[in-house]
Amino acid sequence: MSKFVGAHVSAGGGVDNAPLNAMKIGARAFALFTKNQKQWKARPLTEETIAAFKANLAESGIAPRHVLPHDSYLINLGHPEEEKLLKSREAFVDELQRCEQLGLEMLNFHPGSHLVKVPRRAEDYDAQIHAAEYHCLNVIAESMNLAIEATRNSAVKLVIENTAGQGTNLGYRFEHLAYLIDKVEDKSRVGVCLDTCHTFTAGYDLRTPEAYARTMETFDEIVGFEYLSGMHINDSKPPLGSRVDRHQSLGKGEIGWEGFRLIMNDPRMDDIPLILETIDESLWPEEIRQLYALVGT
């Protein structure tokens, strides 16, 4: 089978528990946090924990390339304040090093936020937002290049996740992703994760074969499928183009099952981690089963 579906599982009690939790839900891929995602500092991984993780991963039968770790939610690689930017950059390098220690090949992250507050009534609102976004994208790209240089003996790929565009979050346009990739000096160290909910609420439709084809053609033209390294498989509570990030269980949101059927039958999504982040964890085993049942339909 060429599709590898899983979920973002708990690493509670230690990262070595994540592969075991993936096995329990019938996953063939998974995501995890390698440290507490709501704290800046974490204890270094011990040799015992690293060995246990690798042993449990081998037992699960899940390949390292089908594991998509996520960095801390505190990190903002485009932060406008120098102190917080440096703190984010330091934490991001630590996350990359933890992935390398665990024998993993990727680190998934949200690009960053510019945090600029422009009143909607401002005459030059669009121009100010555009300037803030592209200044921030340049800072993010610099952060990525610095992280790659700091881990130059590593092969861990920096996987940019597209966003819904809520608040001042960047990465909601495919052009943002392409801009960052263009600025990264070592293209072998960069990839993209497409989140279906984020894609949809950013304005890219997935609900019909025609709409899906248009969206994926646009992605390929602007970014390129050679950079697609994983997907987050989520239905959406908000409607198309709402720029609001609210995940929903599969088939219970605005995207509907057809969009996920199209993904499960698209060979461009073969051999990459397809990760559920839907809101009801108790449904994950069934959602995994239902996704595989769509193959060939």
JOVEN-V505900 format. One record per run of one state. SS is the DSSP state (H for helix, E for strand, L for the rest). FROM is the first residue (numbers start at 0). TO is the last residue. If there is no record, write none. Layout:
ss=SS from=FROM to=TO
ss=SS from=FROM to=TO
This chain:
ss=L from=0 to=2
ss=E from=3 to=7
ss=L from=8 to=13
ss=H from=14 to=23
ss=L from=24 to=27
ss=E from=28 to=30
ss=L from=31 to=31
ss=E from=32 to=32
ss=L from=33 to=45
ss=H from=46 to=59
ss=L from=60 to=62
ss=H from=63 to=65
ss=E from=66 to=66
ss=L from=67 to=67
ss=E from=68 to=69
ss=L from=70 to=80
ss=H from=81 to=100
ss=L from=101 to=104
ss=E from=105 to=109
ss=L from=110 to=111
ss=E from=112 to=112
ss=L from=113 to=123
ss=H from=124 to=149
ss=L from=150 to=155
ss=E from=156 to=160
ss=L from=161 to=167
ss=E from=168 to=168
ss=L from=169 to=172
ss=H from=173 to=182
ss=L from=183 to=185
ss=H from=186 to=188
ss=E from=189 to=194
ss=H from=195 to=200
ss=L from=201 to=207
ss=H from=208 to=221
ss=L from=222 to=223
ss=H from=224 to=226
ss=E from=227 to=232
ss=L from=233 to=233
ss=E from=234 to=235
ss=L from=236 to=245
ss=E from=246 to=247
ss=L from=248 to=255
ss=H from=256 to=263
ss=L from=264 to=265
ss=H from=266 to=268
ss=L from=269 to=271
ss=E from=272 to=275
ss=L from=276 to=279
ss=H from=280 to=292
ss=L from=293 to=296
